Amino acid sequence: MNISGNKYFKVLAETDTLILGHEFEYAALINKRSKREVFYHGFGYGDPCCGIIGPDNNWCAIGGNELIVWTKDRVARIFIEIEISWIKDMRLKSNYEFEFLVDPWSEYGAIWSLNIETMEKYKIKDFCLTSLPYTDDISW
């Protein structure tokens, strides 16, 4: 994926050496120095909404209608499960763990955690905003 001058490429996360972003429903992790794709994935439906890169640049996660987790040591792991569909945001919890927010305006609204080393995920708590008006700014 060529990102130079590409007005359709949207950055989801960035470190000193990597850029994680997408062009429509295609997500890519790109090495800044070589300009080469480290990882590339097409989403089943819709554009990715959020992404995160691990602090050591050896893993990343992309969220949207599915959750994609890539690590340097393995192939990508794809989670397509109704209860974690439509991921809206992500935040780093530790070097190998992150939390993600599932659409709080859906019946599955919740905060989840995923451990990169074990690929185990668990629900932290429900997080439902169905009685409130929609906003892009969510404090969670």
N, CA, C and O atoms as a GROMACS GRO file, in nm:
protein
  560
    1MET      N    1   0.085  -0.117   0.000
    1MET     CA    2   0.000   0.000   0.000
    1MET      C    3   0.090   0.124   0.000
    1MET      O    4   0.175   0.139   0.088
    2ASN      N    5   0.071   0.208  -0.094
    2ASN     CA    6   0.149   0.331  -0.104
    2ASN      C    7   0.079   0.440  -0.023
    2ASN      O    8  -0.035   0.475  -0.052
    3ILE      N    9   0.147   0.492   0.079
    3ILE     CA   10   0.083   0.593   0.163
    3ILE      C   11   0.130   0.735   0.131
    3ILE      O   12   0.068   0.831   0.175
    4SER      N   13   0.238   0.748   0.055
    4SER     CA   14   0.289   0.880   0.021
    4SER      C   15   0.188   0.954  -0.066
    4SER      O   16   0.157   0.911  -0.177
    5GLY      N   17   0.139   1.064  -0.016
    5GLY     CA   18   0.044   1.144  -0.091
    5GLY      C   19  -0.092   1.079  -0.110
    5GLY      O   20  -0.172   1.126  -0.191
    6ASN      N   21  -0.119   0.972  -0.038
    6ASN     CA   22  -0.246   0.901  -0.051
    6ASN      C   23  -0.348   0.967   0.041
    6ASN      O   24  -0.344   0.948   0.163
    7LYS      N   25  -0.439   1.044  -0.016
    7LYS     CA   26  -0.537   1.117   0.065
    7LYS      C   27  -0.640   1.025   0.132
    7LYS      O   28  -0.711   1.068   0.223
    8TYR      N   29  -0.647   0.901   0.089
    8TYR     CA   30  -0.743   0.806   0.145
    8TYR      C   31  -0.685   0.725   0.262
    8TYR      O   32  -0.760   0.658   0.333
    9PHE      N   33  -0.554   0.731   0.281
    9PHE     CA   34  -0.490   0.657   0.390
    9PHE      C   35  -0.511   0.730   0.521
    9PHE      O   36  -0.475   0.847   0.533
   10LYS      N   37  -0.569   0.662   0.620
   10LYS     CA   38  -0.595   0.720   0.751
   10LYS      C   39  -0.508   0.649   0.855
   10LYS      O   40  -0.510   0.526   0.866
   11VAL      N   41  -0.433   0.727   0.931
   11VAL     CA   42  -0.345   0.673   1.034
   11VAL      C   43  -0.427   0.637   1.159
   11VAL      O   44  -0.504   0.719   1.209
   12LEU      N   45  -0.409   0.515   1.207
   12LEU     CA   46  -0.475   0.468   1.329
   12LEU      C   47  -0.382   0.474   1.449
   12LEU      O   48  -0.426   0.502   1.561
   13ALA      N   49  -0.252   0.448   1.427
   13ALA     CA   50  -0.151   0.451   1.533
   13ALA      C   51  -0.015   0.469   1.467
   13ALA      O   52   0.004   0.434   1.351
   14GLU      N   53   0.079   0.525   1.543
   14GLU     CA   54   0.212   0.550   1.487
   14GLU      C   55   0.315   0.549   1.598
   14GLU      O   56   0.290   0.597   1.709
   15THR      N   57   0.432   0.492   1.567
   15THR     CA   58   0.547   0.497   1.658
   15THR      C   59   0.663   0.558   1.581
   15THR      O   60   0.645   0.607   1.470
   16ASP      N   61   0.781   0.556   1.641
   16ASP     CA   62   0.897   0.611   1.572
   16ASP      C   63   0.936   0.530   1.448
   16ASP      O   64   1.000   0.584   1.358
   17THR      N   65   0.898   0.402   1.442
   17THR     CA   66   0.938   0.319   1.328
   17THR      C   67   0.822   0.263   1.245
   17THR      O   68   0.844   0.217   1.133
   18LEU      N   69   0.700   0.266   1.298
   18LEU     CA   70   0.588   0.203   1.228
   18LEU      C   71   0.467   0.297   1.216
   18LEU      O   72   0.446   0.384   1.300
   19ILE      N   73   0.390   0.276   1.111
   19ILE     CA   74   0.262   0.343   1.092
   19ILE      C   75   0.157   0.236   1.070
   19ILE      O   76   0.173   0.148   0.985
   20LEU      N   77   0.050   0.242   1.147
   20LEU     CA   78  -0.064   0.152   1.131
   20LEU      C   79  -0.180   0.236   1.080
   20LEU      O   80  -0.219   0.334   1.143
   21GLY      N   81  -0.234   0.197   0.967
   21GLY     CA   82  -0.344   0.274   0.911
   21GLY      C   83  -0.426   0.193   0.814
   21GLY      O   84  -0.408   0.072   0.801
   22HIS      N   85  -0.516   0.263   0.746
   22HIS     CA   86  -0.601   0.192   0.651
   22HIS      C   87  -0.640   0.282   0.534
   22HIS      O   88  -0.645   0.404   0.545
   23GLU      N   89  -0.665   0.218   0.423
   23GLU     CA   90  -0.726   0.281   0.306
   23GLU      C   91  -0.855   0.205   0.284
   23GLU      O   92  -0.856   0.092   0.236
   24PHE      N   93  -0.965   0.270   0.320
   24PHE     CA   94  -1.096   0.206   0.321
   24PHE      C   95  -1.090   0.079   0.406
   24PHE      O   96  -1.047   0.087   0.522
   25GLU      N   97  -1.130  -0.037   0.355
   25GLU     CA   98  -1.134  -0.157   0.440
   25GLU      C   99  -1.003  -0.237   0.440
   25GLU      O  100  -1.001  -0.350   0.487
   26TYR      N  101  -0.896  -0.181   0.389
   26TYR     CA  102  -0.766  -0.250   0.388
   26TYR      C  103  -0.672  -0.183   0.487
   26TYR      O  104  -0.640  -0.065   0.474
   27ALA      N  105  -0.627  -0.260   0.587
   27ALA     CA  106  -0.537  -0.210   0.690
   27ALA      C  107  -0.395  -0.254   0.662
   27ALA      O  108  -0.372  -0.362   0.607
   28ALA      N  109  -0.299  -0.170   0.700
   28ALA     CA  110  -0.158  -0.202   0.677
   28ALA      C  111  -0.072  -0.148   0.791
   28ALA      O  112  -0.097  -0.040   0.844
   29LEU      N  113   0.028  -0.226   0.827
   29LEU     CA  114   0.134  -0.184   0.917
   29LEU      C  115   0.256  -0.162   0.830
   29LEU      O  116   0.300  -0.253   0.761
   30ILE      N  117   0.309  -0.040   0.832
   30ILE     CA  118   0.415  -0.003   0.739
   30ILE      C  119   0.540   0.041   0.815
   30ILE      O  120   0.531   0.119   0.910
   31ASN      N  121   0.656  -0.009   0.771
   31ASN     CA  122   0.784   0.033   0.825
   31ASN      C  123   0.816   0.171   0.768
   31ASN      O  124   0.819   0.187   0.646
   32LYS      N  125   0.839   0.270   0.853
   32LYS     CA  126   0.863   0.406   0.807
   32LYS      C  127   0.991   0.420   0.724
   32LYS      O  128   0.994   0.494   0.626
   33ARG      N  129   1.096   0.348   0.764
   33ARG     CA  130   1.224   0.361   0.693
   33ARG      C  131   1.219   0.299   0.554
   33ARG      O  132   1.257   0.362   0.456
   34SER      N  133   1.174   0.176   0.547
   34SER     CA  134   1.175   0.104   0.419
   34SER      C  135   1.050   0.133   0.334
   34SER      O  136   1.049   0.106   0.214
   35LYS      N  137   0.946   0.188   0.397
   35LYS     CA  138   0.817   0.213   0.330
   35LYS      C  139   0.749   0.084   0.285
   35LYS      O  140   0.659   0.087   0.201
   36ARG      N  141   0.792  -0.029   0.340
   36ARG     CA  142   0.734  -0.159   0.304
   36ARG      C  143   0.629  -0.202   0.405
   36ARG      O  144   0.633  -0.166   0.523
   37GLU      N  145   0.534  -0.280   0.355
   37GLU     CA  146   0.431  -0.336   0.441
   37GLU      C  147   0.489  -0.446   0.528
   37GLU      O  148   0.556  -0.537   0.478
   38VAL      N  149   0.465  -0.438   0.655
   38VAL     CA  150   0.502  -0.542   0.749
   38VAL      C  151   0.386  -0.641   0.759
   38VAL      O  152   0.406  -0.762   0.773
   39PHE      N  153   0.265  -0.586   0.753
   39PHE     CA  154   0.143  -0.666   0.764
   39PHE      C  155   0.032  -0.595   0.686
   39PHE      O  156   0.026  -0.472   0.682
   40TYR      N  157  -0.055  -0.674   0.622
   40TYR     CA  158  -0.164  -0.620   0.542
   40TYR      C  159  -0.286  -0.710   0.558
   40TYR      O  160  -0.273  -0.832   0.558
   41HIS      N  161  -0.404  -0.649   0.574
   41HIS     CA  162  -0.525  -0.730   0.592
   41HIS      C  163  -0.647  -0.656   0.539
   41HIS      O  164  -0.663  -0.536   0.561
   42GLY      N  165  -0.733  -0.728   0.468
   42GLY     CA  166  -0.859  -0.673   0.422
   42GLY      C  167  -0.970  -0.709   0.519
   42GLY      O  168  -0.986  -0.825   0.555
   43PHE      N  169  -1.047  -0.610   0.562
   43PHE     CA  170  -1.157  -0.633   0.654
   43PHE      C  171  -1.278  -0.686   0.579
   43PHE      O  172  -1.300  -0.652   0.462
   44GLY      N  173  -1.355  -0.770   0.646
   44GLY     CA  174  -1.472  -0.830   0.585
   44GLY      C  175  -1.579  -0.729   0.552
   44GLY      O  176  -1.643  -0.738   0.447
   45TYR      N  177  -1.600  -0.633   0.641
   45TYR     CA  178  -1.706  -0.535   0.620
   45TYR      C  179  -1.668  -0.405   0.691
   45TYR      O  180  -1.636  -0.406   0.810
   46GLY      N  181  -1.671  -0.297   0.620
   46GLY     CA  182  -1.645  -0.167   0.680
   46GLY      C  183  -1.498  -0.138   0.701
   46GLY      O  184  -1.412  -0.225   0.691
   47ASP      N  185  -1.473  -0.012   0.730
   47ASP     CA  186  -1.337   0.034   0.756
   47ASP      C  187  -1.297   0.003   0.900
   47ASP      O  188  -1.382  -0.001   0.989
   48PRO      N  189  -1.167  -0.018   0.925
   48PRO     CA  190  -1.120  -0.029   1.063
   48PRO      C  191  -1.148   0.103   1.136
   48PRO      O  192  -1.144   0.210   1.076
   49CYS      N  193  -1.176   0.095   1.265
   49CYS     CA  194  -1.208   0.214   1.345
   49CYS      C  195  -1.093   0.260   1.433
   49CYS      O  196  -1.082   0.378   1.465
   50CYS      N  197  -1.006   0.166   1.473
   50CYS     CA  198  -0.902   0.199   1.568
   50CYS      C  199  -0.787   0.100   1.556
   50CYS      O  200  -0.801  -0.007   1.498
   51GLY      N  201  -0.674   0.138   1.613
   51GLY     CA  202  -0.559   0.050   1.612
   51GLY      C  203  -0.461   0.088   1.721
   51GLY      O  204  -0.466   0.198   1.776
   52ILE      N  205  -0.372  -0.004   1.750
   52ILE     CA  206  -0.271   0.018   1.853
   52ILE      C  207  -0.145  -0.060   1.814
   52ILE      O  208  -0.153  -0.168   1.757
   53ILE      N  209  -0.029  -0.002   1.845
   53ILE     CA  210   0.100  -0.068   1.820
   53ILE      C  211   0.166  -0.089   1.956
   53ILE      O  212   0.169   0.002   2.039
   54GLY      N  213   0.218  -0.209   1.980
   54GLY     CA  214   0.285  -0.238   2.106
   54GLY      C  215   0.406  -0.150   2.127
   54GLY      O  216   0.467  -0.105   2.030
   55PRO      N  217   0.444  -0.123   2.252
   55PRO     CA  218   0.553  -0.032   2.282
   55PRO      C  219   0.689  -0.074   2.228
   55PRO      O  220   0.777   0.010   2.208
   56ASP      N  221   0.708  -0.204   2.202
   56ASP     CA  222   0.834  -0.252   2.145
   56ASP      C  223   0.825  -0.272   1.994
   56ASP      O  224   0.916  -0.328   1.933
   57ASN      N  225   0.716  -0.227   1.933
   57ASN     CA  226   0.694  -0.239   1.788
   57ASN      C  227   0.689  -0.384   1.740
   57ASN      O  228   0.717  -0.410   1.623
   58ASN      N  229   0.656  -0.478   1.827
   58ASN     CA  230   0.654  -0.618   1.785
   58ASN      C  231   0.514  -0.678   1.780
   58ASN      O  232   0.499  -0.800   1.765
   59TRP      N  233   0.411  -0.594   1.794
   59TRP     CA  234   0.273  -0.639   1.775
   59TRP      C  235   0.184  -0.519   1.746
   59TRP      O  236   0.218  -0.405   1.776
   60CYS      N  237   0.071  -0.548   1.686
   60CYS     CA  238  -0.030  -0.445   1.665
   60CYS      C  239  -0.167  -0.510   1.666
   60CYS      O  240  -0.181  -0.631   1.648
   61ALA      N  241  -0.268  -0.428   1.686
   61ALA     CA  242  -0.406  -0.474   1.682
   61ALA      C  243  -0.488  -0.371   1.606
   61ALA      O  244  -0.462  -0.251   1.614
   62ILE      N  245  -0.586  -0.419   1.532
   62ILE     CA  246  -0.673  -0.334   1.452
   62ILE      C  247  -0.817  -0.375   1.483
   62ILE      O  248  -0.850  -0.493   1.485
   63GLY      N  249  -0.901  -0.276   1.508
   63GLY     CA  250  -1.039  -0.305   1.541
   63GLY      C  251  -1.138  -0.241   1.446
   63GLY      O  252  -1.114  -0.133   1.393
   64GLY      N  253  -1.246  -0.308   1.427
   64GLY     CA  254  -1.358  -0.263   1.344
   64GLY      C  255  -1.467  -0.365   1.361
   64GLY      O  256  -1.509  -0.393   1.474
   65ASN      N  257  -1.515  -0.421   1.251
   65ASN     CA  258  -1.616  -0.527   1.265
   65ASN      C  259  -1.554  -0.659   1.310
   65ASN      O  260  -1.625  -0.754   1.340
   66GLU      N  261  -1.422  -0.664   1.313
   66GLU     CA  262  -1.349  -0.779   1.363
   66GLU      C  263  -1.223  -0.728   1.433
   66GLU      O  264  -1.186  -0.612   1.418
   67LEU      N  265  -1.159  -0.814   1.507
   67LEU     CA  266  -1.035  -0.780   1.577
   67LEU      C  267  -0.922  -0.859   1.514
   67LEU      O  268  -0.927  -0.982   1.508
   68ILE      N  269  -0.821  -0.788   1.467
   68ILE     CA  270  -0.703  -0.850   1.406
   68ILE      C  271  -0.584  -0.822   1.497
   68ILE      O  272  -0.560  -0.707   1.534
   69VAL      N  273  -0.511  -0.926   1.534
   69VAL     CA  274  -0.391  -0.911   1.617
   69VAL      C  275  -0.275  -0.972   1.541
   69VAL      O  276  -0.277  -1.090   1.506
   70TRP      N  277  -0.172  -0.892   1.516
   70TRP     CA  278  -0.052  -0.938   1.447
   70TRP      C  279   0.065  -0.930   1.546
   70TRP      O  280   0.078  -0.832   1.619
   71THR      N  281   0.150  -1.034   1.546
   71THR     CA  282   0.273  -1.030   1.624
   71THR      C  283   0.389  -1.067   1.532
   71THR      O  284   0.371  -1.136   1.432
   72LYS      N  285   0.506  -1.021   1.568
   72LYS     CA  286   0.626  -1.049   1.489
   72LYS      C  287   0.655  -1.198   1.479
   72LYS      O  288   0.708  -1.244   1.378
   73ASP      N  289   0.620  -1.273   1.583
   73ASP     CA  290   0.653  -1.415   1.590
   73ASP      C  291   0.553  -1.508   1.522
   73ASP      O  292   0.587  -1.622   1.492
   74ARG      N  293   0.432  -1.460   1.497
   74ARG     CA  294   0.327  -1.548   1.443
   74ARG      C  295   0.250  -1.479   1.332
   74ARG      O  296   0.266  -1.360   1.305
   75VAL      N  297   0.169  -1.558   1.269
   75VAL     CA  298   0.077  -1.500   1.173
   75VAL      C  299  -0.032  -1.428   1.250
   75VAL      O  300  -0.044  -1.443   1.372
   76ALA      N  301  -0.110  -1.350   1.182
   76ALA     CA  302  -0.216  -1.274   1.246
   76ALA      C  303  -0.324  -1.366   1.302
   76ALA      O  304  -0.352  -1.473   1.249
   77ARG      N  305  -0.384  -1.322   1.409
   77ARG     CA  306  -0.498  -1.392   1.469
   77ARG      C  307  -0.621  -1.305   1.444
   77ARG      O  308  -0.621  -1.186   1.475
   78ILE      N  309  -0.724  -1.364   1.389
   78ILE     CA  310  -0.845  -1.291   1.356
   78ILE      C  311  -0.958  -1.339   1.446
   78ILE      O  312  -0.988  -1.459   1.452
   79PHE      N  313  -1.019  -1.246   1.516
   79PHE     CA  314  -1.132  -1.277   1.602
   79PHE      C  315  -1.258  -1.222   1.536
   79PHE      O  316  -1.274  -1.100   1.523
   80ILE      N  317  -1.347  -1.310   1.494
   80ILE     CA  318  -1.475  -1.268   1.438
   80ILE      C  319  -1.583  -1.329   1.526
   80ILE      O  320  -1.626  -1.443   1.505
   81GLU      N  321  -1.625  -1.253   1.623
   81GLU     CA  322  -1.724  -1.300   1.719
   81GLU      C  323  -1.824  -1.187   1.744
   81GLU      O  324  -1.784  -1.072   1.760
   82ILE      N  325  -1.950  -1.219   1.747
   82ILE     CA  326  -2.053  -1.117   1.759
   82ILE      C  327  -2.035  -1.029   1.882
   82ILE      O  328  -2.058  -0.908   1.876
   83GLU      N  329  -1.992  -1.088   1.995
   83GLU     CA  330  -1.981  -1.008   2.117
   83GLU      C  331  -1.862  -0.913   2.117
   83GLU      O  332  -1.853  -0.826   2.204
   84ILE      N  333  -1.770  -0.927   2.022
   84ILE     CA  334  -1.660  -0.829   2.012
   84ILE      C  335  -1.658  -0.762   1.875
   84ILE      O  336  -1.552  -0.717   1.830
   85SER      N  337  -1.771  -0.756   1.809
   85SER     CA  338  -1.779  -0.686   1.681
   85SER      C  339  -1.796  -0.536   1.703
   85SER      O  340  -1.847  -0.492   1.806
   86TRP      N  341  -1.752  -0.461   1.608
   86TRP     CA  342  -1.763  -0.315   1.608
   86TRP      C  343  -1.687  -0.253   1.724
   86TRP      O  344  -1.744  -0.188   1.812
   87ILE      N  345  -1.558  -0.275   1.720
   87ILE     CA  346  -1.467  -0.219   1.820
   87ILE      C  347  -1.448  -0.071   1.789
   87ILE      O  348  -1.417  -0.034   1.675
   88LYS      N  349  -1.465   0.013   1.890
   88LYS     CA  350  -1.462   0.158   1.871
   88LYS      C  351  -1.331   0.223   1.915
   88LYS      O  352  -1.294   0.328   1.861
   89ASP      N  353  -1.260   0.163   2.012
   89ASP     CA  354  -1.139   0.226   2.064
   89ASP      C  355  -1.052   0.121   2.131
   89ASP      O  356  -1.098   0.013   2.167
   90MET      N  357  -0.923   0.155   2.147
   90MET     CA  358  -0.826   0.067   2.212
   90MET      C  359  -0.734   0.150   2.299
   90MET      O  360  -0.710   0.268   2.272
   91ARG      N  361  -0.682   0.086   2.403
   91ARG     CA  362  -0.582   0.154   2.487
   91ARG      C  363  -0.485   0.049   2.543
   91ARG      O  364  -0.523  -0.065   2.570
   92LEU      N  365  -0.361   0.091   2.559
   92LEU     CA  366  -0.256   0.003   2.609
   92LEU      C  367  -0.271  -0.016   2.760
   92LEU      O  368  -0.292   0.081   2.833
   93LYS      N  369  -0.260  -0.139   2.804
   93LYS     CA  370  -0.267  -0.170   2.948
   93LYS      C  371  -0.128  -0.204   3.001
   93LYS      O  372  -0.092  -0.164   3.112
   94SER      N  373  -0.049  -0.278   2.922
   94SER     CA  374   0.089  -0.312   2.956
   94SER      C  375   0.162  -0.343   2.825
   94SER      O  376   0.103  -0.329   2.718
   95ASN      N  377   0.287  -0.384   2.834
   95ASN     CA  378   0.362  -0.413   2.710
   95ASN      C  379   0.296  -0.518   2.623
   95ASN      O  380   0.309  -0.514   2.501
   96TYR      N  381   0.224  -0.612   2.685
   96TYR     CA  382   0.163  -0.721   2.609
   96TYR      C  383   0.014  -0.738   2.637
   96TYR      O  384  -0.040  -0.847   2.623
   97GLU      N  385  -0.050  -0.631   2.675
   97GLU     CA  386  -0.194  -0.639   2.699
   97GLU      C  387  -0.259  -0.506   2.662
   97GLU      O  388  -0.205  -0.399   2.690
   98PHE      N  389  -0.376  -0.515   2.600
   98PHE     CA  390  -0.450  -0.394   2.568
   98PHE      C  391  -0.598  -0.417   2.595
   98PHE      O  392  -0.646  -0.530   2.601
   99GLU      N  393  -0.668  -0.305   2.612
   99GLU     CA  394  -0.812  -0.309   2.632
   99GLU      C  395  -0.879  -0.252   2.509
   99GLU      O  396  -0.823  -0.167   2.440
  100PHE      N  397  -1.000  -0.300   2.482
  100PHE     CA  398  -1.074  -0.245   2.369
  100PHE      C  399  -1.220  -0.229   2.404
  100PHE      O  400  -1.276  -0.305   2.483
  101LEU      N  401  -1.280  -0.128   2.344
  101LEU     CA  402  -1.419  -0.093   2.370
  101LEU      C  403  -1.505  -0.139   2.254
  101LEU      O  404  -1.484  -0.098   2.140
  102VAL      N  405  -1.602  -0.223   2.283
  102VAL     CA  406  -1.700  -0.269   2.183
  102VAL      C  407  -1.815  -0.170   2.184
  102VAL      O  408  -1.856  -0.122   2.290
  103ASP      N  409  -1.867  -0.140   2.066
  103ASP     CA  410  -1.973  -0.041   2.045
  103ASP      C  411  -2.070  -0.029   2.163
  103ASP      O  412  -2.152  -0.117   2.185
  104PRO      N  413  -2.059   0.081   2.240
  104PRO     CA  414  -2.144   0.096   2.358
  104PRO      C  415  -2.290   0.127   2.327
  104PRO      O  416  -2.372   0.131   2.418
  105TRP      N  417  -2.323   0.149   2.200
  105TRP     CA  418  -2.462   0.172   2.161
  105TRP      C  419  -2.526   0.044   2.107
  105TRP      O  420  -2.635   0.048   2.050
  106SER      N  421  -2.458  -0.067   2.126
  106SER     CA  422  -2.514  -0.196   2.085
  106SER      C  423  -2.545  -0.278   2.210
  106SER      O  424  -2.504  -0.242   2.320
  107GLU      N  425  -2.615  -0.387   2.193
  107GLU     CA  426  -2.646  -0.473   2.307
  107GLU      C  427  -2.522  -0.543   2.362
  107GLU      O  428  -2.526  -0.599   2.471
  108TYR      N  429  -2.411  -0.539   2.286
  108TYR     CA  430  -2.287  -0.605   2.328
  108TYR      C  431  -2.184  -0.507   2.385
  108TYR      O  432  -2.069  -0.545   2.408
  109GLY      N  433  -2.222  -0.381   2.407
  109GLY     CA  434  -2.130  -0.280   2.458
  109GLY      C  435  -2.054  -0.328   2.581
  109GLY      O  436  -2.115  -0.365   2.681
  110ALA      N  437  -1.920  -0.328   2.572
  110ALA     CA  438  -1.839  -0.378   2.684
  110ALA      C  439  -1.694  -0.336   2.665
  110ALA      O  440  -1.651  -0.298   2.557
  111ILE      N  441  -1.619  -0.346   2.774
  111ILE     CA  442  -1.474  -0.327   2.771
  111ILE      C  443  -1.412  -0.464   2.788
  111ILE      O  444  -1.445  -0.539   2.880
  112TRP      N  445  -1.319  -0.496   2.697
  112TRP     CA  446  -1.251  -0.626   2.697
  112TRP      C  447  -1.101  -0.604   2.712
  112TRP      O  448  -1.051  -0.494   2.689
  113SER      N  449  -1.031  -0.710   2.749
  113SER     CA  450  -0.885  -0.709   2.756
  113SER      C  451  -0.832  -0.829   2.678
  113SER      O  452  -0.894  -0.935   2.677
  114LEU      N  453  -0.719  -0.810   2.612
  114LEU     CA  454  -0.655  -0.920   2.539
  114LEU      C  455  -0.507  -0.923   2.571
  114LEU      O  456  -0.440  -0.820   2.566
  115ASN      N  457  -0.456  -1.041   2.603
  115ASN     CA  458  -0.315  -1.062   2.629
  115ASN      C  459  -0.249  -1.109   2.500
  115ASN      O  460  -0.289  -1.211   2.444
  116ILE      N  461  -0.150  -1.037   2.452
  116ILE     CA  462  -0.083  -1.067   2.326
  116ILE      C  463  -0.007  -1.200   2.332
  116ILE      O  464  -0.006  -1.274   2.235
  117GLU      N  465   0.056  -1.229   2.444
  117GLU     CA  466   0.137  -1.350   2.455
  117GLU      C  467   0.053  -1.478   2.455
  117GLU      O  468   0.094  -1.579   2.398
  118THR      N  469  -0.064  -1.474   2.518
  118THR     CA  470  -0.148  -1.594   2.526
  118THR      C  471  -0.265  -1.591   2.429
  118THR      O  472  -0.327  -1.695   2.403
  119MET      N  473  -0.295  -1.475   2.375
  119MET     CA  474  -0.412  -1.452   2.288
  119MET      C  475  -0.543  -1.480   2.361
  119MET      O  476  -0.645  -1.509   2.299
  120GLU      N  477  -0.539  -1.472   2.493
  120GLU     CA  478  -0.661  -1.490   2.572
  120GLU      C  479  -0.727  -1.354   2.592
  120GLU      O  480  -0.661  -1.254   2.619
  121LYS      N  481  -0.858  -1.354   2.578
  121LYS     CA  482  -0.934  -1.231   2.598
  121LYS      C  483  -1.038  -1.255   2.706
  121LYS      O  484  -1.086  -1.367   2.725
  122TYR      N  485  -1.073  -1.148   2.776
  122TYR     CA  486  -1.180  -1.159   2.875
  122TYR      C  487  -1.253  -1.026   2.885
  122TYR      O  488  -1.196  -0.919   2.863
  123LYS      N  489  -1.380  -1.036   2.920
  123LYS     CA  490  -1.461  -0.916   2.937
  123LYS      C  491  -1.433  -0.856   3.074
  123LYS      O  492  -1.442  -0.926   3.176
  124ILE      N  493  -1.400  -0.728   3.076
  124ILE     CA  494  -1.377  -0.657   3.202
  124ILE      C  495  -1.511  -0.616   3.263
  124ILE      O  496  -1.538  -0.642   3.380
  125LYS      N  497  -1.594  -0.553   3.180
  125LYS     CA  498  -1.727  -0.512   3.227
  125LYS      C  499  -1.814  -0.470   3.110
  125LYS      O  500  -1.764  -0.435   3.003
  126ASP      N  501  -1.944  -0.475   3.132
  126ASP     CA  502  -2.037  -0.422   3.033
  126ASP      C  503  -2.022  -0.270   3.030
  126ASP      O  504  -1.990  -0.208   3.132
  127PHE      N  505  -2.047  -0.211   2.914
  127PHE     CA  506  -2.036  -0.066   2.899
  127PHE      C  507  -2.140  -0.025   2.795
  127PHE      O  508  -2.110  -0.018   2.676
  128CYS      N  509  -2.259   0.002   2.841
  128CYS     CA  510  -2.372   0.027   2.751
  128CYS      C  511  -2.418   0.172   2.762
  128CYS      O  512  -2.444   0.221   2.871
  129LEU      N  513  -2.427   0.240   2.648
  129LEU     CA  514  -2.472   0.379   2.643
  129LEU      C  515  -2.599   0.394   2.560
  129LEU      O  516  -2.624   0.502   2.506
  130THR      N  517  -2.678   0.290   2.548
  130THR     CA  518  -2.794   0.292   2.459
  130THR      C  519  -2.896   0.399   2.496
  130THR      O  520  -2.974   0.440   2.410
  131SER      N  521  -2.898   0.446   2.620
  131SER     CA  522  -2.994   0.549   2.660
  131SER      C  523  -2.942   0.690   2.635
  131SER      O  524  -3.013   0.788   2.659
  132LEU      N  525  -2.818   0.703   2.588
  132LEU     CA  526  -2.757   0.834   2.564
  132LEU      C  527  -2.743   0.862   2.415
  132LEU      O  528  -2.737   0.768   2.335
  133PRO      N  529  -2.737   0.991   2.375
  133PRO     CA  530  -2.716   1.022   2.233
  133PRO      C  531  -2.576   0.981   2.189
  133PRO      O  532  -2.482   0.977   2.269
  134TYR      N  533  -2.562   0.951   2.060
  134TYR     CA  534  -2.433   0.909   2.005
  134TYR      C  535  -2.333   1.024   2.010
  134TYR      O  536  -2.368   1.139   1.988
  135THR      N  537  -2.208   0.991   2.038
  135THR     CA  538  -2.096   1.085   2.031
  135THR      C  539  -1.970   1.007   1.995
  135THR      O  540  -1.959   0.889   2.025
  136ASP      N  541  -1.876   1.075   1.930
  136ASP     CA  542  -1.748   1.012   1.899
  136ASP      C  543  -1.652   1.018   2.018
  136ASP      O  544  -1.556   0.941   2.025
  137ASP      N  545  -1.679   1.108   2.112
  137ASP     CA  546  -1.593   1.125   2.230
  137ASP      C  547  -1.650   1.044   2.346
  137ASP      O  548  -1.747   1.085   2.410
  138ILE      N  549  -1.588   0.930   2.372
  138ILE     CA  550  -1.636   0.840   2.477
  138ILE      C  551  -1.529   0.829   2.585
  138ILE      O  552  -1.415   0.793   2.557
  139SER      N  553  -1.566   0.859   2.708
  139SER     CA  554  -1.475   0.838   2.821
  139SER      C  555  -1.503   0.700   2.878
  139SER      O  556  -1.613   0.672   2.926
  140TRP      N  557  -1.403   0.617   2.871
  140TRP     CA  558  -1.420   0.480   2.922
  140TRP      C  559  -1.302   0.440   3.003
  140TRP      O  560  -1.297   0.329   3.055
   0.00000   0.00000   0.00000
